[in-house]
Amino acid sequence: MDYKDYYKILGVERDAKPEDIKRVYRRLARKYHPDVSKEADAENKFKEVQEAYEVLKDPEKRAAYDQLGSQWRQGQSFTPPPDWGRDFEFTTSFGGREDSGFSDFFSSLFGARSAFRGQRGGSGFGGFSSAGEDHAAKIQIDLEDAFRGGAQNIELKTPQLDESGRVLVKPRTLKVTIPAGVIEGQKIRLAGQGSPGAGGGPAGDLYLEIGFKPHRLFQAEGRDITLQLPIAPWEAALGATVPTPTLAGTVDLRIPANAKAGQKLRLRGRGLPGPTPGDQYVVLKIVLPPADSPKAKELYEQMQKELPFDPRAEMTRAE
């Protein structure tokens, strides 16, 4: 995926004021509008200009986009940082339109946008009221919290424009109930926590996308959990019962005799809870004791002499 420098596309500086961005956008939109433009590749350029303006006109998205920094260049291969946009709140709809022609770059940063929420009655101007825009944010939680669930206080950064047009980031704290068994990428809806509605209309909603903080033992994929379990060579060769961590606590895992490095064992139902609970997969990692004493060296030398073992036998076998 290519990085898009929205400032370069519009031809404005990174500290450009909103009114300057709007003025440049209008000029470029007229220049490249497919119905009237005679420029080469006008339609694609028009789409690029539209996309750049959708981000830079919106204080939330502009502030989030600016977090990426200025070290990226237009067209450079790009992957969003793992923690990009974490705990950052931004609107997810624009002006009542539902556009679908934006690039993969846009979608990777801001996700799919909600459709126009419409008018929900009321007594606003002309007898109409409109709902506020939805907001979205990414939060990261501990894997244990996803397993157990519970209430958490989270702090979100809400960008706003001051009187001079500068973007100010103001924090706000919300109490959120994390359901047990939530998975990475799942969204939690907080009704009424988006933008206020106009003319007495209802407020928009806030959607929190769940991410998991790195864990020292476990990796999650959907509801399944993976753990690398170190075992001694004799435990792998002879078999053993080994205490094994799970999200619910330690359990005894039976290691079969002649187990191999990388072998995967399954603990059914020991992953994240849900309608169908996930499993925990235990990947065996054979750890050799160091030959750091005369006794240890003697045992290794004895094994070398007495065990008919060639670790590279498969490499020399005739086809």
Disulfide bonds with the S-S distance in Angstrom:
none
